[in-house]
Amino acid sequence: MVNYTKSGFLPLVLFFCTCSLILNRADAQTATPAFKAIAFYTERNDLAHISFVHEANHWFPEMAKKYHFTYDSTNNWNNMNPDFLARYQLVIFLDTRPDTPSQREAFQHYMEHGGAWMGFHFSGFALTPSDYPQNWDWYHNEFLGSGAYVSNTWRPVSAILRVEDKNHPVTKNLPETFKSSPSEWYRWSNDLRTNPNIDILLSIDSSSFPLGTGPKSSEIWHSGYYPVVWTNKKYKMVYFNMGHNDIDYEHKTNRELSFTFNNKIQDQLILNALFWLGGHEILSY
């Protein structure tokens, strides 16, 4: 019979067991989420916005798995309360915005006390009269800075985007200009260039004009300055004008004709913003 103690076998077994435990602990630490994000959405009315929400709720979990952060989503806006928001480092609005006084108060408190926010396209929309009137001055004038919606291009088309702030973490490793995924582009009542708190990160490059196909002449832009991605220096936030997929309304098929998250450079932009807002730097893409 072999004496395992004298032969050194038992210490060797213990050594490998100890190493295994250490490796498991290291793996667990590596797998610890870098941050936790919660996305709110409404997912109704416009099929183009619904398409984007579906796409986002597929793409973000894939990125969460790849880059080790947590992504949750909910269409229950009653979760917009202090206890629920305290679980997350980042809040994302995929389409609309909170509408009740208590929800709005909770979000404002969250942002004024160190929370982070990412918003897409329709989350900045406000038009009176409409189902989403401009009745929240803090959000539209102070926080976003853009004010009310004025007009948009049609139909959804790609634009050449220009990086305005090359030194911001959100624009890291981006080329000076690049072609976006197709989207409907908004024009706002406020000139963001006059707001000292707003840092415009990207705008529509003049090489994009004419932008849009109509049929209305007002839906085709021939000139002007149009910010499409910006941040407010008083808050940890980024707004993206992107988030409106093209839908085949004309032939009544309602088929999706374009997507937002199929553009490598634009995806990198969103990931840069995601990790900056989450308090981390993305290591590779």
N, C-alpha and C positions, 0 to 999 in steps of 0.2 A: 504493500500500500504506500502510496506517495504521501509524504508529509508536506502538505501545501505550504504550511507556515515556514518550514525550514528551507524548502526549495525556492521560496520567494514568489510562488505563484499567487498566493493570496494578496500580498502587497501590490502585485502587478494588477490584479483584478480591481482592487480598491482604487488604484491609480487611474485606470481607465474609466471606472464608474464616476470618479470625481471629475475627470475631464469632461465626461458626457454631461454631467450636471452643469458644469461651467458653460459648455457650448450651448446647452438648452437655454440657459439663462441669457446668454448673449443673443441668441435668436429671438427670444421673447422681447428683449430690449429693442432689437432692431425692428421688430414688428409693431412696437408701440406706435400708435398713430401720431404723426407730426402735429396734427391739429384736427379739430372736429368742425365740420361745416354742416349747416342746415339750410336747405333750399325750400322756400315757400313758392307756391304757384296756385293759380286759379283754374287754368285750363278750360276756358269756355269762350264762346263767341267766335272769334276769328280762327279759322282752320290753320292759318299760317303760324299763329302763335301757339296753337295746340301742337302742331308739328314740331315746333322748336322745343317745347316743354318735353315732349316724348323723346326727342333726340338728346336733350341735355340730361334727362334722367337715365339715359343709357351711357352717354359719354363720361359723365362725372364719376359714376361708380367704377368704370374701367380705369380711369386715371387714379382714383383712390386706391385701387388694388395695386396698380403699377408703382405709385409714388408714396404709398403708405400714409394716407390720411383717411379720415372717416367722412363719408358723405351720406347724410340722411335727407329725406325730402318729405314734405307734407303739404296737403291742400287744405288743411284745417287752420285757418288764420286765428282761431282762438288760442292756438299755441303761441301766438305772439304775446307772451306774458313774461314777467321778470324771471320766474322760476325756470321756465323752459329755456329761455334764451341763455341763462347762466351756464347751461351745459355745453355751449358752443363758443368757439373763438371767432367764427365767421358766419354771417347770415347772407344768403343769396336770394334775390328776388328774380325769379325766372320770367314772370310776366307782369302781374299787377302789383299792388301796394296794399298795406293795411288801411282799412277804411273806418273802423270804429274808434271813438276817442281813446278807449283804454288800450287798444292795440297800438295806436299811434304814440301814445304816451310811453308805452313800454319800449317801443323801438327807439324813440328819441333818447330815452334814458340809457338804453344799451349803447348807443353810439356816443353819447356824451361821457360815458364812463369806460371807454377803452375798447368797445366792441368794433368789429370790422364788418364791412358790407361790400358786396358785389351785386350790381344790378344790370339787367339786360333790357334793351329796347323799350318795350311797352311799360316797364316799371317806372319810366320817367314821364309817361304820357299824362297830360292834364289838359282838358279842354272844356270850357263852359259855354253852352250847355252840352253835356254828354253823360254817360254812365260813370265817367271818371273826371269830375269837374276839378278846377283848380281851387280847392277849398282847404289846402294844407300848406300855408306859407312857409313854415319851417322846412318842410321837406323839399318843395319845389324851388323856393327862392334862396333859402339859407344853405341847405344841405347840398342839393344838386346844383343850385345856382342858375339853372336853365330857364326857370319860369314855366310858362305854358307852351304847349304845342302850337305851332303855327301852320305848318304844311309838311308835305312829304313828297319824295319821288315815287314814281310808279312806272313800271312794275319793278319788283325786286331785281336789282342788277349788281354786279360786282363794281367796286370802285378802286381806284389806286389811292392807297392811304399813305400819308406822309408822317413820319415820326417827328414830333415837335420838340419833345424833351428827350434827348439821347442819353441823359445821365440818370434817368429814373430807373429803379429796379424793374418796373413793369415793361420797359422797352429794351431790356438787356438782350444783346445778341440779335436784335432785329435789324434788317436792312433799312436804309434810309426811306425807301418806298417799297410797297408790295401790293399785290392784288388781293383784295378781300374776297370772302365768300359773298354770294348775292344776298342783298338785304334791301329792305325799304329804309330810306334814310330820312331822318327828322330834321326839321328846322325849328328853332326855339324863339321865344319872345325876348329873351335876354342875350346880350352879347357877352359871352363868357370871357372874352379878352379884356374886358373892363373890370373884371372882378379879381382883386388881388389875392383872394383865397383859392382861386381855381388855377390848377396846373393842367393845361391842355397837353395831353400826351400824344394824340394822333388827330389829324384832320384829313379831310378829303383833298387830295392833290388836284391842282388845276388841270392836269392832263386827263382827268376823268370826264371833263365836260365835252359834249353834253351828257348829263347823267340822268337816266330814266328813259322810258319809251312812250309815256303817255297812256291813254290817248289825249288827256287834257294837257294843254300847253304849260299849265302851272305845275304839272307833275314831271316836267323836264327842266333840270337846272343847267344853265349855261354859264354861270359865273357865281362868285360869292365865296364866303369863308364859312366852312361848316365843321366844327369840332365833332368828333365821333367817339373819342375815349378821353376821359378826364378824371382827375381826382380833386378833392377839396382838402387843402392843407390843414384844415382844422379837425379833420376826421380821418380815420383809416378807411378809405372807400375808393372804389373805382366804378365808373359807369361806362357801359358799352352800348353804343347805339345799335349794334348788331343783335339779331335775334328774331328775324322775320323770314321764314322760308318761303320759297315761291310755290304756289299751288295752281293747278290747272283749273281755274274757275271758268274760263271761257268755253271749254268743251264739256263742262259739268261733270268731269271725271273726279275732281278733287284729288288728283294724283299729285304727289310731292315732286316738284321739278328741281328743287335745290335743297341743300343742307348747309348748316352753319359750321359744324365741326368736322369738316373734311379738307381743311386747308392747313398745311403744316405750319406755316409762319403765323397765321392767326391763332392756331391752337397753342403755339408757343407763347404768344402774347397773353392769352387767357391763363395759361399755366403760370407764367411769370407773376401775373396779378394774384392768382390764387395763393401762391406760396408767400408772396410779399404780405398779403393780408393775413395769412396764417402765421406770420412771424418766422418764416423759414425761407431759405434760398433753395430753389430747385437746382439740383446738382448736375443733371444732364437731361437732355430731351432727345 
